[in-house]
Amino acid sequence: MNAPYPPPPPPPAPGRDRTTLWGVLGIVLGVLCCGILGIVFGYLSIRDARRFGRSQLLGWLAVALGVINLIASAIVRARGAHYPYWYR
């Protein structure tokens, strides 16, 4: 029963951790206006989360909301309508 201790986790990669910044920007922009920017910032959040060993949840939420925004925009445009309140 004398098992050795597991090795310590590797130190984080050098550089600035902007995982939360990219994730929040992706969610906000993905919901409000630009689905493509939501997907881009979501990808950047996922990339930084992998690099620094953090949770990828914000990135995946940003990507999902960006895709939902793109699909909803395509449906609205296909029906011939404009975005609500933009052209009043």
N, C-alpha and C positions, 0 to 999 in steps of 0.2 A: 504494500500500500504506500510505498514511497515513490509516488509519481513526481517527476520534475514539474516545475511551474511552466505554463505555456510562455512562449516568447512574447515580449511586449509588442504592441502594435507598431507598425512602421511610422516614422515621423511624417507629418504632412508635407506635401510637396512645397517647394518654395514658391512664393508669389502671393498675390492677394486672392482671398476667397470671396468671390462675388456671387455665390450660389443663390443666396436669398435675394439679392438685387435683381438678378436676371429672372428669377422665378416670379417675384412680385410684378416686375415690369411686364412679363409675359402674360400674367393673369389679367392685369388691368387693361393692357392694350388688346388682348385677345377678346375680352368681353365688350369693351367700349367701342372700338372702331376697327382695328386692323387685325384680322385673323392671321394674316401672314406674319406680321411682326410678333404676334403671340407665339406662333410656332417657332420662329427664329430664336426669340428670347428663352422659350422653353428648352430648346435644344442646348443653348449656352448654359442654362442652369443645370441640365442633366450632365453635360460635359464637366462642368466645374465640380458638381457633386461627386462624380466618379473620381476625379483627380484628388479631391480633398477628403474622400471617405465620408461624405455626408449623405443625408436623405435626398432622394431624387423626387420626392412627392410634389414639390412646387413646380418642377420642370414638367412633369407628366400632366399636372393639372393645366398648366399653361398651354401645352400642346393640345390637350383635349378640348379646352375652351376655344382655342384658335380654330380647330377643325370644325367645331360646332358653329362658330361664327361664319366660317366660309360656306358651310352647307346651308345655314339659314339665309345668308345673303344671296346665294344662288337661287334658292326657292323663292325669295321675295322678288328678285329680279325676273325670274322666269314667269311669275304671275303678272308681270307688267306693272307692279306697284313700286313705289319708291320707299325709301326708309321713312318711318313715321317722324313727323315734326321737322324734317329737314327742309322741305320745300313749301312751307306755309308762308 
